[in-house]
Amino acid sequence: MVQAPQAAESVTGFRFVGRPTRRADAPERLTGRLRFTNDLLMPGALHVRFVRSPHAAARVVSIDPSAALATPGVVSVLTARDLPVADISAAVESRKIMLALDNVLYAGHPVAAVLAESEALAEDGAQAVQVEYEPLPAAVDPVAAMEVDAPVVRQRREQDESELAIHGAATGGQTVDAPAAPNVSNRVQFQRGDVEAGFREADVVVEREFHTSWVHQGYLEPQSCTAGADPLGNLTVYASTQGMFFVREQVARTLGLADHQVKVEAMPVGGGFGGKVGLVEPTVAALALATGRPVRLAYTRMDEFLAADPAPQTVQRLKIGARRDGTLTTLQGELIFDAGANPGAPVGIAAILMGSTYRWEHLRLRGTEVLSHKSGTGAYRAPGAPQAAFALESLVDEAAYQLGIDPFDLRQKNAAHEGDPMADGRRWPRIGLAECLASAEPLYRSERAAAGPGEGVGVALGGWPGGIEPAAAACRLNSDGTLQVSLGSVDLTGVNTTFSIIAAEAFGLDDPAQVRVTTVDTDGAPYAGVSGGSKVTYSNGPAVLRAAQDARNQVLRIAAAELEASVDDLEIVQGRVQVRGVPGKTRTLAQIQALSGSFAARYEPVYGRGQSAVTDSAPGFAVHVARVRVDADTGRVQAVRHISVQDVGRAINPAAVEGQIHGGTVQSVGWGLFERMEFDADGTPLAASLMDYAIPKASQSPSIETAIVEVPSAAGPFGAKGVGEPPVIPGAAALANAVRAACGARVTDLPLTAERVRSVLAASHS
């Protein structure tokens, strides 16, 4: 259920903002009429399947494609050196091109691409390619990979924060001395105060080591892309992507083309969560240029687990100190993030968030990114934050037990407020954490009172700084009096419906359904960034608002000239522009369009433009309350109820906001109880399908309640903030704390499997 927004009484003068609105694309989605990238069948397209390495580390000695080329229907077998890429070494090194050159860096690393007339024939051809490898020692465990004598993953270790930046997770930080270990690609440190003195003066000191697993984004639609070139060498790329301008840049730079030679069509996306940001498109585009025919790639689920961009494994060693009165004083931590074979793990943002949620007098946090022989990592909804929140919130909870203080009260006493310093020295702007805690408190007390035998209630909190990026929008008046809004952002979660609400509100229409919002291809769309980082509504919304206002002003100026009235005396009511107090003196919007958009019309066409460049982020916080039931004999954990309290700034479309919070909450249950990608000692992934990788089903998900808190932002449209990241952050920690409350077991590894819970219980009873 959605509780009424706290600030609902102040929402006056809005006709549509704050009113639940059905997604505009709901009918075609629910009836199966929507067409995704994998549904696109271009005439003459070749299907591609990759020949993947069975080894996590090996030298490629030779590749013999003769048997594959003899297979009926197989057209070509290409290696990285066969692709039309000027600097193929750089392209492979930066993973713009997925194919390996001389060395494979993870099990599943493609060494060749087989192109055939059908997907089945391409698969047959891939099985027929003979590859000779020289296996090499593999660095699999991230802690062992940090040793000076560990097997070297790659020679170049420069961190690429471009993908993190588009999610608002690039940080920089106080760079530590250049790492000596060959696989340590980045170290950052954040420090203030005197940590040693803080621990000496503390009444309670608690420390633990925490582990989290590799976690896949779990989108339903696998990675897919189709690319084709025209006779002049211009490319069209049809992509399941979260950011089409980012993809265009990646494809153009990799292939040495000008931007105008690459057109990207952003197809409907069947789930992304940060994992669909340019992984496959440059390689598919290069294959299309190499063969002179359209090329279609569709990952299998096994491909996803072998060679996608999951969230990284972590090892976190934390120590906190507190006074007897419940004041948290000192935080020390070492965060180790396994980046896989490609630098770019979100260790910096994890450390910042860990050191910024509470008012620490002394802190020292060191983050280390280490390479290993596994597929590279990518962004997954609030990259780095769920892992950091699990470790920090578990240890804060343990401190509360040792102090004899209610875990909720301890958090309320120490939570950060506006103006408090963050770990990197910046200060928090206006944040709604205190309001979320106030809203969550009665819910927490109620859940504790309702908990039955074997049940426990846990609480945790977390936040996301929020991304920023410039954006533009265009708003055209149609001949039937409706509006057409054109954008370059990808609609992942129904945000185009939110934009229609913004435009209808700003223009003065009678129904958001009178606004059609479309994502245009990169040849014609106004600029927009990647849909991710909790920034789409926050950054693009102001551009939509201004474009609709601009269109409205143009309409009123035309109507003023036609009606011989002042613009200030006009209003738009029921599709008409009329003079206030003179109902008979009107022009319909359709008439206005005819006066400005037809042959021999007297006025300029109504075409509103809006640009925005929001420079201040609007952080969003969430507080989660979880109730679980633990079977003390088996260790099985059942999630019973989960309450998500979140500051959303302003809920423009509460139905969409609720959907985001529900989705993030269920994903946090996956983090906490089910999801993990395991590797054997040689670095081979053990999950090959969804039978091997557990995503929570509806029957395994708790009853979810959401409570919306509104602390409006200064820059977002009508005060809105991004809402996508916060709901996934505190959930796993709240579940772990609920398990601790239920049975006394402090499990320090995610997920909280029955085996792990039972093991901790057995150890505590021995």
C-alpha positions in Angstrom: 0.0 0.0 0.0 1.1 3.6 -0.5 0.6 5.9 2.4 -0.5 9.5 1.7 2.6 11.6 1.1 3.5 13.6 4.2 3.5 16.8 2.4 0.2 16.1 0.5 -1.6 19.0 2.3 0.9 21.4 0.8 0.3 20.2 -2.8 -2.2 22.8 -3.8 -2.8 24.2 -7.3 -1.7 21.0 -9.0 -4.2 19.2 -11.1 -2.2 16.1 -12.1 1.0 16.1 -9.9 0.5 13.8 -7.0 -2.3 11.8 -8.7 -1.7 8.2 -9.5 -1.6 7.8 -13.3 -1.6 4.6 -15.4 1.5 4.2 -17.6 0.7 5.3 -21.2 2.3 2.2 -22.6 0.5 -0.2 -20.3 -1.9 -1.6 -22.9 0.7 -2.6 -25.4 2.9 -4.1 -22.7 0.2 -6.0 -21.1 -1.2 -7.4 -24.4 2.3 -8.4 -25.7 2.2 -6.0 -28.6 5.4 -4.2 -27.7 8.3 -5.2 -29.8 11.8 -5.6 -28.2 15.2 -5.7 -29.9 15.1 -9.5 -30.1 11.8 -9.2 -32.0 13.5 -7.2 -34.8 14.3 -9.3 -37.9 16.2 -7.3 -40.5 16.2 -8.8 -44.0 19.5 -10.5 -44.7 20.7 -10.3 -41.1 23.4 -12.7 -39.9 23.2 -14.2 -36.5 26.3 -14.2 -34.3 27.4 -16.7 -31.6 30.7 -16.4 -29.8 33.3 -19.0 -29.3 34.0 -18.7 -25.6 37.0 -19.7 -23.6 36.6 -22.5 -21.1 39.6 -21.2 -19.1 39.7 -18.2 -16.8 43.3 -17.4 -17.8 45.0 -18.7 -20.9 47.0 -17.8 -23.9 45.3 -18.3 -27.3 47.8 -20.5 -29.3 45.7 -21.0 -32.4 42.2 -20.8 -33.8 41.1 -23.1 -36.6 37.8 -22.1 -38.2 37.9 -24.6 -41.1 35.3 -27.0 -39.7 33.0 -24.2 -38.8 33.3 -22.6 -42.3 32.4 -26.0 -43.8 29.2 -26.0 -41.8 26.2 -25.2 -44.1 24.8 -21.7 -43.4 28.0 -20.4 -41.7 29.1 -17.3 -43.5 32.1 -16.1 -41.6 34.3 -16.7 -38.5 36.0 -13.5 -37.3 38.5 -12.8 -34.6 39.3 -9.4 -33.1 42.0 -8.7 -35.7 39.5 -9.2 -38.5 37.4 -6.2 -37.3 37.6 -2.8 -39.0 39.0 -1.1 -35.9 42.1 1.0 -36.2 43.5 0.4 -32.8 42.2 -3.0 -31.9 44.5 -3.5 -29.0 43.1 -0.4 -27.3 39.6 -1.4 -28.2 40.0 -4.8 -26.6 41.9 -3.4 -23.6 39.1 -1.0 -22.8 36.5 -3.7 -23.6 34.8 -1.7 -26.3 35.4 -4.8 -28.4 34.5 -8.0 -26.4 36.7 -10.4 -28.3 40.1 -11.4 -26.8 43.3 -10.9 -28.7 46.2 -13.1 -27.4 45.0 -13.8 -23.9 41.7 -14.7 -22.3 40.9 -13.0 -19.0 37.9 -14.9 -17.7 35.9 -18.1 -18.4 33.5 -17.2 -21.2 35.7 -14.6 -22.8 34.9 -14.6 -26.5 37.8 -15.5 -28.8 36.0 -15.6 -32.1 32.6 -14.7 -33.6 30.7 -17.1 -35.8 28.2 -15.5 -38.2 25.5 -17.6 -39.9 22.1 -17.5 -41.5 20.3 -18.6 -38.3 21.1 -18.6 -34.6 21.1 -22.4 -34.5 23.6 -22.6 -37.4 25.8 -20.0 -35.7 25.7 -22.1 -32.5 26.7 -25.2 -34.5 29.5 -23.3 -36.1 30.8 -22.0 -32.8 30.9 -25.6 -31.5 33.0 -26.6 -34.5 35.7 -23.9 -34.2 38.9 -25.5 -32.8 40.9 -23.4 -30.4 44.2 -24.3 -28.8 44.8 -22.7 -25.4 47.8 -22.6 -23.1 46.2 -22.5 -19.6 47.7 -20.1 -17.2 47.3 -19.7 -13.4 44.2 -17.7 -12.5 43.6 -15.1 -9.8 40.2 -16.0 -8.5 39.9 -15.0 -4.8 40.1 -11.2 -4.5 42.1 -11.2 -1.3 44.7 -13.6 -2.7 44.7 -11.6 -6.0 46.0 -8.6 -4.0 49.3 -10.4 -3.2 52.4 -9.2 -4.9 53.1 -12.7 -6.4 49.5 -13.3 -7.6 48.9 -14.2 -11.2 48.7 -11.0 -13.2 45.3 -10.3 -14.7 46.4 -7.5 -17.1 49.3 -5.1 -17.5 47.2 -1.9 -17.9 45.2 -1.2 -14.8 43.9 2.3 -15.3 40.4 2.7 -13.8 37.6 3.7 -16.2 35.0 5.6 -14.2 32.9 6.6 -17.3 30.2 4.1 -16.6 30.1 4.9 -12.9 29.9 8.6 -13.8 26.7 8.2 -15.8 25.1 6.6 -12.7 26.4 9.4 -10.4 28.9 7.0 -8.7 32.2 8.3 -9.9 34.1 9.8 -6.9 37.8 10.3 -7.2 38.8 10.6 -3.5 42.1 10.9 -1.7 44.3 8.7 -3.9 46.6 6.5 -2.0 50.2 5.9 -3.1 50.4 3.9 -6.4 49.7 0.2 -5.6 52.6 -2.1 -5.8 50.5 -5.3 -6.2 50.0 -6.1 -9.9 46.3 -6.6 -9.6 45.4 -3.6 -7.4 44.1 -1.1 -9.9 42.9 1.6 -7.6 43.0 2.7 -4.0 41.1 5.6 -2.4 41.1 6.9 1.1 38.8 9.2 3.1 39.9 10.4 6.5 39.2 13.0 9.2 39.9 13.3 12.9 42.1 10.9 14.9 40.9 7.3 14.6 43.3 5.9 17.1 42.3 8.4 19.7 38.6 7.8 18.9 39.0 4.1 19.7 40.9 4.7 22.8 38.2 7.0 24.1 35.3 4.7 23.0 33.3 2.8 25.6 32.3 0.1 23.1 34.3 -1.1 20.1 32.9 -3.5 17.6 34.5 -5.0 14.5 33.6 -7.6 12.0 34.5 -8.8 8.4 31.6 -8.9 5.9 31.4 -10.6 2.5 28.9 -10.1 -0.3 28.6 -12.1 -3.5 28.6 -11.3 -7.2 25.0 -10.4 -8.1 23.5 -10.3 -11.5 21.0 -7.5 -12.4 18.5 -10.2 -13.2 16.7 -8.4 -16.1 14.2 -10.6 -18.0 15.4 -9.6 -21.5 19.0 -10.7 -22.2 21.5 -8.4 -23.9 20.5 -7.9 -27.5 21.5 -5.7 -30.4 21.1 -5.5 -34.2 23.3 -3.3 -36.4 23.5 -2.7 -40.1 25.3 -0.4 -42.5 24.1 1.3 -45.6 26.1 1.4 -48.9 27.9 4.6 -47.7 29.1 2.9 -44.5 26.7 4.7 -42.2 25.5 2.5 -39.3 22.1 2.0 -37.7 22.2 0.3 -34.3 19.0 -1.0 -32.7 19.8 -1.5 -29.1 18.3 -2.6 -25.8 20.2 0.2 -24.0 19.7 2.6 -21.2 21.5 5.4 -23.0 21.5 5.8 -26.8 23.9 8.8 -27.0 26.4 7.0 -24.9 26.1 4.0 -27.2 26.5 6.2 -30.3 29.7 7.7 -28.8 31.1 4.3 -28.0 30.4 2.9 -31.4 31.6 5.9 -33.3 34.9 6.3 -31.4 35.6 2.6 -31.5 35.1 2.4 -35.3 36.6 5.7 -36.2 33.4 7.2 -37.5 31.8 10.6 -37.1 28.8 10.8 -34.8 26.5 11.6 -37.7 27.6 8.3 -39.3 26.1 6.3 -36.4 22.4 6.3 -35.7 21.1 4.6 -32.6 17.5 3.5 -32.2 16.7 2.8 -28.5 14.3 -0.1 -28.5 12.0 -0.9 -25.5 14.1 -2.3 -22.7 13.1 -5.4 -20.9 14.9 -4.5 -17.7 18.3 -2.9 -17.3 19.0 -1.9 -13.7 22.4 -0.4 -14.8 23.5 -3.5 -16.8 22.6 -2.3 -20.3 25.1 0.5 -21.0 27.2 -0.2 -24.1 28.3 -3.8 -23.4 27.7 -5.4 -26.8 26.9 -2.6 -29.3 30.4 -1.7 -30.5 31.3 -5.3 -31.2 28.0 -6.0 -33.1 28.5 -2.8 -35.1 32.1 -3.8 -36.0 30.9 -7.2 -37.1 28.2 -5.6 -39.3 30.9 -3.4 -41.0 33.2 -6.4 -41.4 30.6 -8.6 -43.1 28.7 -5.9 -45.0 25.4 -7.4 -43.7 23.2 -6.7 -40.8 24.2 -8.6 -37.7 21.9 -9.7 -34.9 23.1 -10.7 -31.4 20.9 -12.2 -28.7 22.5 -13.4 -25.5 21.3 -16.6 -24.0 20.9 -16.8 -20.2 24.2 -18.7 -20.0 25.9 -15.9 -21.9 24.5 -13.5 -19.2 26.2 -15.4 -16.4 29.4 -15.9 -18.4 30.0 -12.5 -19.8 27.7 -9.7 -18.7 28.4 -6.9 -16.1 27.2 -8.1 -12.7 27.7 -6.3 -9.3 31.0 -7.0 -7.7 31.9 -9.3 -4.9 33.2 -7.5 -1.8 35.2 -8.1 1.4 34.7 -5.3 4.0 36.5 -5.1 7.4 34.9 -2.6 9.7 35.5 -1.3 13.2 33.4 1.3 15.0 33.6 3.0 18.4 30.8 4.5 20.4 30.2 6.2 23.8 28.1 4.8 26.5 25.4 7.4 25.8 24.9 6.0 22.2 27.0 8.5 20.3 28.8 6.9 17.4 32.3 8.4 17.3 34.7 6.4 15.2 34.6 4.4 12.0 37.5 2.6 10.4 37.1 0.4 7.3 38.8 -1.5 4.6 36.7 -2.1 1.5 37.9 -4.6 -1.1 35.9 -4.7 -4.4 36.6 -7.5 -6.9 36.4 -5.7 -10.3 36.9 -8.8 -12.3 39.0 -8.4 -15.4 38.2 -4.7 -16.0 38.9 -1.8 -13.6 35.9 0.3 -12.7 34.2 -1.1 -9.6 32.3 1.4 -7.4 34.5 1.2 -4.3 34.8 5.0 -4.0 31.1 5.7 -3.8 30.7 2.8 -1.4 33.3 4.3 0.9 31.7 7.8 0.7 28.3 6.6 1.5 29.6 4.4 4.3 31.3 7.4 5.9 28.5 9.9 5.4 25.3 8.3 6.7 26.1 9.0 10.4 27.9 11.9 12.1 31.4 10.3 12.7 33.9 12.5 14.6 36.8 10.3 13.4 36.9 8.1 10.3 39.4 6.4 8.1 38.1 4.4 5.1 40.3 2.8 2.5 38.9 1.4 -0.6 40.8 -1.1 -2.8 39.8 -2.3 -6.3 41.4 -5.5 -7.3 41.4 -7.3 -10.6 40.7 -11.0 -10.9 40.1 -13.5 -13.7 36.3 -13.0 -13.9 34.1 -11.1 -16.2 34.1 -7.4 -15.6 31.7 -5.7 -13.3 29.1 -3.0 -14.1 26.5 -0.8 -12.5 23.6 -2.4 -10.7 21.0 -0.2 -9.1 22.9 2.1 -6.6 26.3 0.6 -7.5 28.3 -0.2 -4.4 25.7 1.1 -2.0 23.9 -2.2 -1.0 27.2 -3.8 -0.2 28.3 -0.9 2.0 25.0 -0.6 3.7 25.0 -4.2 4.6 28.3 -4.0 6.3 27.8 -0.7 8.1 24.2 -1.2 9.2 25.0 -4.7 10.5 27.8 -3.3 12.6 25.8 -0.3 13.9 23.1 -2.8 14.9 25.7 -4.9 16.8 26.9 -1.8 18.6 23.4 -1.1 19.7 23.1 -4.5 21.2 26.4 -4.1 23.1 25.3 -0.7 24.3 21.9 -1.9 25.4 20.2 0.7 23.2 17.3 0.1 20.8 18.8 -0.1 17.3 16.2 2.4 16.0 17.0 4.9 18.7 20.7 4.6 18.0 20.2 5.4 14.4 17.9 8.3 15.1 20.4 9.8 17.5 23.4 9.6 15.0 21.8 10.0 11.6 23.2 12.7 9.3 21.4 16.0 8.8 21.7 18.9 6.4 25.1 20.5 6.7 26.8 17.5 8.3 30.1 16.6 6.6 30.3 13.7 4.2 33.3 11.4 4.1 34.9 13.3 1.2 34.6 16.7 2.9 31.5 18.0 1.2 28.5 18.8 3.3 25.0 17.2 2.9 22.5 19.5 1.2 18.9 19.3 2.3 18.1 15.7 2.9 15.0 13.9 4.2 16.6 11.2 6.4 15.3 12.6 9.7 11.8 12.8 8.2 12.1 9.2 7.0 13.1 8.0 10.4 10.2 9.9 12.0 7.8 8.3 9.6 9.4 4.9 10.1 9.4 4.9 13.9 5.7 4.0 14.5 5.9 1.3 11.8 9.0 -0.2 13.4 7.4 -0.2 16.9 4.2 -1.8 15.4 6.2 -4.5 13.7 8.1 -5.3 16.9 4.8 -5.6 18.8 3.4 -7.9 16.1 6.4 -10.2 15.8 5.5 -13.8 16.8 7.7 -16.7 18.0 10.8 -17.1 15.9 10.3 -13.7 14.3 12.5 -10.7 14.5 12.4 -7.1 13.2 15.4 -5.3 11.8 15.9 -1.7 10.6 18.5 -0.2 8.3 18.9 3.0 6.3 20.7 4.2 3.3 20.8 6.9 0.7 22.0 7.8 -2.8 23.5 11.2 -3.7 21.6 11.4 -7.0 23.0 11.9 -10.4 23.0 15.1 -12.5 23.3 15.6 -16.3 22.2 18.3 -18.8 19.2 17.6 -20.9 16.9 19.1 -23.6 13.4 18.6 -24.7 11.1 19.7 -27.5 7.3 20.2 -27.3 5.2 20.5 -30.5 1.5 21.4 -30.8 -0.3 18.9 -33.0 -3.2 19.6 -35.4 -5.7 17.9 -33.0 -4.7 20.1 -30.1 -2.6 17.6 -28.4 1.1 17.9 -27.5 4.1 15.9 -28.8 7.1 15.9 -26.5 10.4 14.6 -28.0 13.2 13.4 -25.9 16.5 11.6 -26.0 16.1 9.7 -22.8 15.1 6.0 -22.6 11.9 5.1 -20.8 12.8 2.2 -18.5 10.2 2.5 -15.8 7.3 4.5 -17.1 9.1 7.9 -16.8 7.6 9.1 -20.1 4.2 9.0 -18.3 5.7 11.2 -15.6 6.9 13.6 -18.3 3.4 13.7 -19.8 2.1 14.7 -16.3 4.7 17.5 -16.1 3.9 18.7 -19.6 0.2 18.7 -19.1 0.5 20.5 -15.8 2.8 23.1 -17.2 0.9 23.7 -20.5 -2.6 23.6 -19.0 -4.2 20.6 -20.7 -7.1 18.7 -19.3 -5.5 15.3 -19.2 -2.0 13.9 -19.3 -3.2 11.5 -22.0 -3.3 14.5 -24.3 0.5 14.5 -24.3 2.5 12.0 -26.3 6.1 11.5 -25.1 8.4 9.8 -27.5 12.1 8.8 -27.5 13.6 9.9 -30.8 16.7 8.3 -32.4 20.1 10.0 -32.0 19.7 11.7 -35.4 16.8 13.8 -34.2 16.5 13.6 -30.5 17.6 16.4 -28.1 20.5 15.4 -25.9 19.8 13.3 -22.8 22.0 11.2 -20.6 21.8 7.5 -19.7 18.7 6.5 -17.8 20.2 5.5 -14.6 21.6 7.0 -11.3 18.2 8.3 -10.1 18.5 11.3 -12.4 16.1 11.0 -15.3 13.1 12.8 -13.8 15.3 15.1 -11.8 17.5 16.1 -14.8 15.2 15.8 -17.8 12.0 16.9 -16.0 13.0 20.6 -15.9 13.7 20.5 -19.6 10.2 19.0 -20.3 8.7 21.6 -18.0 10.4 24.5 -19.8 9.6 23.1 -23.2 5.9 22.9 -22.3 5.9 26.4 -20.8 7.6 27.7 -23.9 4.9 26.1 -26.1 2.2 27.5 -23.9 3.6 31.0 -24.1 3.8 30.7 -27.9 0.1 29.6 -28.0 -0.9 32.5 -25.8 0.9 35.0 -27.9 -0.9 33.8 -31.1 -4.2 33.7 -29.3 -3.6 37.3 -27.9 -3.1 38.6 -31.4 -6.1 36.8 -32.7 -8.4 37.7 -29.9 -7.0 41.2 -29.5 -6.4 40.7 -25.8 -3.5 40.8 -23.4 -1.6 37.6 -22.8 -2.1 38.1 -19.1 -5.9 37.9 -19.6 -5.8 34.5 -21.3 -6.3 31.0 -19.9 -6.4 27.5 -21.4 -9.5 25.6 -20.5 -10.8 22.4 -22.1 -8.6 22.7 -25.1 -9.4 26.3 -25.7 -7.7 29.6 -25.2 -10.2 32.1 -23.8 -10.3 35.5 -22.3 -11.0 35.4 -18.6 -14.5 36.4 -17.9 -15.5 36.4 -21.6 -16.2 32.7 -22.4 -17.4 33.3 -25.9 -14.1 34.9 -27.0 -12.0 31.8 -27.7 -9.7 29.9 -30.1 -9.3 26.1 -29.8 -5.8 24.7 -29.7 -6.5 23.0 -33.0 -7.2 26.4 -34.5 -4.1 27.8 -33.0 -2.1 25.0 -34.6 -3.8 25.7 -38.0 -2.8 29.4 -37.7 0.9 28.4 -37.2 1.4 25.1 -38.8 -0.4 25.0 -42.2 0.0 26.4 -45.7 0.2 30.2 -45.8 -0.2 30.4 -42.0 0.6 33.8 -40.4 2.5 32.7 -37.3 5.6 30.7 -36.5 4.9 27.0 -35.7 4.3 26.3 -32.0 7.5 24.4 -31.0 8.6 24.7 -27.5 12.2 24.2 -26.4 13.5 23.4 -23.0 17.0 22.9 -21.7 18.3 22.2 -18.2 21.7 21.8 -16.6 21.0 21.0 -13.0 24.3 21.2 -11.1 23.2 20.4 -7.5 22.3 16.8 -6.7 19.2 16.0 -4.6 20.1 13.0 -2.4 17.3 10.5 -1.6 17.2 8.4 1.6 15.2 5.3 2.6 14.6 3.5 5.9 13.6 -0.1 5.7 11.9 -2.2 8.4 12.0 -5.9 7.9 10.3 -8.7 9.8 11.5 -12.3 9.2 10.8 -15.7 10.6 13.8 -18.0 11.3 13.6 -21.7 11.7 16.1 -22.4 14.4 16.5 -26.0 13.4 17.2 -25.5 9.7 18.3 -21.9 9.6 15.8 -21.1 6.9 14.8 -17.4 6.7 11.4 -16.4 5.6 10.8 -12.7 4.8 7.4 -11.9 6.3 6.9 -8.1 5.9 9.0 -5.4 4.5 8.3 -1.7 5.0 10.1 0.9 2.8 10.0 4.5 3.8 11.5 6.8 1.3 11.9 10.5 0.6 11.0 11.1 -3.0 11.0 14.9 -3.1 7.6 15.1 -4.8 5.7 12.1 -6.0 4.7 13.4 -9.4 3.1 10.0 -10.2 2.7 8.1 -7.0 1.8 4.9 -8.9 5.2 5.0 -10.6 7.0 5.9 -7.4 5.4 2.9 -5.6 6.4 0.7 -8.5 10.0 1.8 -8.2 10.1 1.2 -4.5 8.4 -2.2 -4.7 10.9 -3.3 -7.4 13.9 -2.1 -5.5 12.6 -3.7 -2.3 12.2 -7.1 -4.0 15.7 -6.8 -5.5 17.0 -6.1 -2.0 15.4 -9.3 -0.8 17.3 -11.0 -3.6 20.5 -9.4 -2.3 19.7 -10.5 1.2 18.3 -14.0 0.9 18.8 -15.6 -2.5 21.2 -14.2 -5.1 24.8 -15.1 -5.6 27.1 -16.0 -8.6 29.6 -18.6 -7.5 32.9 -19.5 -9.1 34.9 -22.7 -8.7 38.6 -22.6 -7.7 39.6 -22.2 -11.4 37.3 -19.2 -12.0 34.5 -21.0 -13.8 31.0 -19.6 -13.1 28.8 -22.2 -11.6 25.5 -20.6 -12.7 24.3 -21.4 -16.2 20.6 -20.6 -16.0 17.9 -19.3 -13.7 17.7 -22.8 -12.3 21.2 -22.2 -10.8 20.7 -18.6 -9.9 17.9 -17.9 -7.4 15.8 -14.7 -8.0 13.0 -14.3 -5.4 9.6 -15.4 -6.8 6.4 -13.7 -5.8 5.8 -16.6 -3.3 9.2 -15.9 -1.7 8.8 -12.2 -1.4 7.4 -10.5 1.7 4.3 -8.4 2.0 5.6 -5.0 1.1 4.3 -1.7 2.4 5.6 1.7 1.2 5.5 5.0 2.9 6.3 8.1 0.7 7.9 11.1 2.4 8.1 14.3 0.5 11.0 16.8 1.2 10.9 18.8 -2.1 14.1 19.5 -3.9 15.0 23.0 -5.1 15.9 22.0 -8.7 13.7 19.0 -9.6 10.4 19.5 -11.4 7.7 20.4 -8.8 10.3 19.3 -6.2 10.9 15.8 -7.5 14.0 13.7 -6.7 15.3 10.5 -8.2 13.7 7.5 -6.7 15.3 4.5 -8.4 18.4 3.8 -6.3 17.4 4.2 -2.6 14.9 1.4 -2.3 17.5 -1.3 -3.0 20.1 0.0 -0.6 19.1 -0.8 3.0 17.0 -3.9 2.4 19.6 -6.7 2.7 21.0 -5.0 5.9 17.5 -4.8 7.4 17.0 -8.5 6.7 20.3 -9.4 8.3 19.4 -7.3 11.4 16.0 -8.9 11.5 17.7 -12.4 11.6 19.9 -11.2 14.4 16.8 -10.0 16.3 15.0 -13.3 15.7 17.6 -15.8 16.7 20.8 -14.0 17.9 22.7 -15.0 14.8 24.9 -12.3 13.3 25.5 -13.5 9.7 28.2 -11.6 8.0 27.9 -13.1 4.5 25.3 -12.4 1.9 23.0 -14.0 1.0 21.6 -15.2 4.3 21.3 -18.8 3.3 19.9 -21.4 5.6 23.4 -23.1 5.7 25.0 -19.8 6.9 22.4 -19.0 9.5 22.4 -22.6 10.9 26.2 -22.5 11.0 26.3 -19.3 13.0 23.6 -20.6 15.3 25.6 -23.8 15.9 28.7 -21.9 16.6 27.0 -19.7 19.1 25.6 -22.7 20.9 28.9 -24.6 21.0 
